[in-house]
Amino acid sequence: MIDRRTVIGAMAAAPLAGRAAAQGHPPLADAMTPWPPAEHFPLWPGRAPGARAMLPTPNPSMNGPAGRRELWLRGIATPIVAVFRPERPDGRAVLTIPGGGYGFVSVQNEGIDVARTLNPHGITVFALAYRLPSEGWDHQADVPLQDAQRAMRLIRAQAGRYGIDADTLGVVGFSAGGHLAASLTVGYDDAVYTPVDAADRRSARPRFSGLIYSVASLSTPSTHAGSRDTLLGSQPDPATKARYDTPRRINATTPPLFLVHAVDDGLVPIDQSIDVLTCARAAKVPVEAHFFERGGHGFGARSAPEGSPARLWPDLFDRWIAQTLKG
């Protein structure tokens, strides 16, 4: 029986050539969580940037311990954004970016469950199923950021359709998805793809950014080696590595930040969030941080035990968003 921590931990230890084996344990027989939901849209009008002749083969699977099985996505050839509308929308919106060490997308724990938790607060949630960099794309390090930028621009272009205020669109990311959210936060204007239509004239800058037990730095000893190597490859050039070392790029233009981490996280150490906190304070960027004594890694929006303080972070996030948008 496997869980997400086992697989991502194996990615950190496995060489690049053997990573498929580390991720390839067969799931137990379970009913597949429906995906995508009825309301969703593709990111690209044709093939995504960097597509080669052979595209990845979709390979969704149910994973995790009995009673907590969840959907993981691999083989994402057509990245999409799933739309989750609240019963009483208040105009606020968040793009949620699931993690998975850049080797899979934990779309249920950090996508679907995030929507189920934030929708009751009136927040419209968009869940990003992004391409995985090691699945055969040119310029692999830029592939996830291409999808994240494009998602922000398309959501803003269709804000009226979704009943949201385009100016208040934010992002929340988890683990390696937190690294992608951080990359978007500091690199929203990086030219990582050629514009394809009018939507690409829109800004990809988040109004605010939530980074939940996120991988942040790719250069410090506390980094998650599996996420780093899967994103960058075995021999990245220094300029690319520096672009994705997100804390060092925080400056006065960086959106407000909301950080969540557990002190006992044995996979992505809390030092990663402390690094972000330190750099944000130095740049005088508004930052709020919640560090929980217990929680481990991968507790998402609903997986922390009942009664655990870590289970409260979505409520804190909701209040912080409201406060942030008031200025």
N, C-alpha and C positions, 0 to 999 in steps of 0.2 A: 504494500500500500504506500502511495506517495502523497506528498503534499507540496505546495508551492515552494516552501523553504528548502525542502530536499532538492528539488530540481534546480532552483536558482543557485543554491550552494554548490551543487555539482558543476554548474556552468562556470563558477569562479575557479574551480580546481581543474576542470578538464581543459586540455589543449583545444585549439580551434578545430582541428581535424576530427576530434572525437566528441564534439559537443552534441551532435545529433543523437548519439547513443545516450548521452546524459539526459536528454530531453525525451527519449523515445520509449519510456516505459508504457506498456499498454494500459489504458484505463479500465476500471471495472465496468461491467455492464450496467448502464444507467440510462434513464430517459434523458435525451439531450435537451438542454435548456433552449427554447426557441430563439433563434437569431437569424437574421436581424428582425427587429420589430417591424410592424406594418409601416410605420412612418420612418423613413430614412432616405438619404440621398448620397450618390457617389460624389467623390471629390473631383474627379477629372473627367472631361467629356470623352476622352478616348483612353489610350494607354497612359499610365502614369509616367512621369519623368524617369528616365533611366531604365525603362523597360527593355529587356532583351528578348530574343526570339522565343525562348522558353520561359513562360511565366510560372510562378509558384502554384502548386496544387493545393486548394483549400483542404485543411486538415484540422477541423475543430474536434475537441475531445472533452470529456468530463473527467475531472481530476480531484484529488483530495480525499480526506478520510471519510468514512461512512457517516452520513448525517450532515456533512458539509461539502458535498460534491459541488463543483462549480465548473463553468464553461471557460475553456481556454481556446484562443484562436491562434492558428499557425497557417502558413501558406496563404497569406493575404495578397491576392493579385489585384483586387479591386477595393481599395480603401473606401470606407463609408463613414458617415456620421448618422447615428441613430438619434431620434428625437423623442424626448419624454416630456410631455406637457403636464403641468399641475392642473388640478381642478379649478383653482382660483389663482391664476397667474398675476404677479404684481409687476411684471416688466423686467425683472432681473433674470439673468441667464448666465450659465456656467458651461464651459466645455470641459468635460472630465476626460482625463488621459490615463487609462489603466497601465499598470506596470507588467513586469514579467521578464526583467533582465534583458530586454531587447531580443529575447528568444521566443517569447509568446506574448499574447495580450490577455491579461486576466480580466476579461470583459464583464464577467458576472460580479465578482467581488468588488471591483473598482470602477464599474460602469453602470450596470443595471441596478445594483444595490445603492450606489450613490444617488441615482435618480429617485429611487423609492424613498430615500431618506430626505433629500432636499426638496422634492416636489411638494410635500405638505407645507413647506415654508413659503410656497408661492414661486419658487425658482424653477424656470424652465431649464432642463438639463439636456445637453448634447453630448453623446458618448462617442469617442473617436476610436475606430478600429483602423489603426495605422499599419503601414507596411513595415516589415521587419528587415533590418539592414543587411543581414547575412543570407537572405533568400534569393540572391541573384539579381541585384540592381547595380547600375553604374552609379558612381559617386555615393557609395553606400552610407557614409557618415551623414550625408545631408537628407537621406530619404525620409526619416521620421519627421524632421523639421519641415520639409516640403509639405507633408500632409497636414501638420499642425497649423502652419501659416495659411494654407489654402482653406482649411476648415474655418478658421476665424474669419477670413474674408467672405466666404460663402454665407456663413451665418449672418454676418452684418448686411450683406447684400439682400438677404431675404428676411430681414428683421420684421417688416410689416406682416409678412405671412405668419410668422411665429408669435406675434404679439409681444415682442420684446423691445427694449430700448437698446439700440446698437451701441450706444456710447458706454453702457454699463456692463458689457459682456466681459466676463472674467474667465479664468482657467483654474483648474485644480488637477494636480497630478500626483501619482503614487509610485514610490520606488523608482524604477527606471522611467516610468511615466512621469514621475516628478522631475527627473532629469530633463525629459523632453519639455515639460511645462516650464522649467527654468531656462532651457535653451530658447524657447519661444519668448520668455519674459525679457531676456537680455538680447536676443537675436531676432526680434520680430521684423526687423527691417533688413536682415541679411538677404542678399540676392542669391537664393539657393535654387531657384527655378525660373524659367522664362515665362512671363505672363501669358495666359492663354485666353482671357476674356476680360470684360469690363469689371467683373468682381475683383480682379487682381489689382485694381486701383484703390481698393479699400485698405484700411490699416489692419494689420494683424496684431497690433499691440493690445495685450490684455489690460482691462481697467484695473484689475487686481489679480494676484496669483497666490493660490494655496499650494504649498509643497508639503506633502504628507509622507513621512519617513522616506524622503527622497534621496536618491543618489544626486550629488551636486557637483563635487569636484572630481575630475578625472586624473588629477596629478598628485594628490596627497596620499599618504600611506593608508588612510581610512577608506579610500574609494572601494567600490565593488568591482573587482577585477573582471568578472564575467560580463557585466554591463559595458564596461569600458572597451574590452576586447571585441565584443560582438558588434558594438557600434563603430569603432574606429578601425578594426582589423589589427593584425599582428604588428604592423610597422607603419603607424600613421605619421604623416609629416607633421613637423612641429606647429605649423600655422593652423592646421585643422584641429589638432589636439588643444591648442590654446583657445580656439573659438568655442569649443565645447567644455571648457573648464569654467563653468558658469559663475562661481562666486567672484572670480577676478574681473568679470565684465560688469558687475553691478556699479551703477553710477547714479548721478542725480536724476536721470530721466527714467530710471527703473520704476515700474509700478509698485504700489504697496504690497507687502509680502505677509503671508500667514503661514507659520511653520508648525508642524506637529511631528513629534518623534517620541519613541519609548526609550528610556534609558537602557533597558535590557535588550534592545535590538541587537541580536547576534549576527545579523547578515549585513545590514547597512548601519554602521555605527552612528550614534548620535552626533559624533564629531562632524559629520557631513552637514547637519543642520546648524550646528554651532558655527561652522565656517561661513555659512550664508548669513547668519545673524550678525557675526562680526563684521563682515564686509558691508552689509546693509547699514549698520550703525555708522561705520566709517564714512559712508557716502550720504548719510543723513536721509536714507530712504525709510519711510514708515514701515515698521516691522512688528508683528506680534508673534510670540512663540509660546507653545504649550508643550512642555516636556513631561511625559508621564513615567512614573517609576516602573510600571509594568505594562506589557502589551506585546512585546516581541516585535515581529515584523509581519506585515501583510494583513493587519486587522481590518482594513477597509473601512466602510461606513457602518457595518452592522455585525462584524464578526468578533469584536471584543466581548468578553463575558458580560452577562447582565450584572449590573452593579459596579462595573469597572469604570473609573474616571475616563479612560480612553474612549469609552463609548459616547461620551458627551461632545466630542470635538465637532460634529456637524452642527449642533446647536450653537456652539461658540462661533463657528465659521459663519453661520447665518447672521448672528448679531454683529460680527465684525464687518461683514459685507455691508450691512445696513449703515453702520457707523462710517465706514470708508466712503460710501457713496454720498453721504451727507457732507463730506469734506471736513 
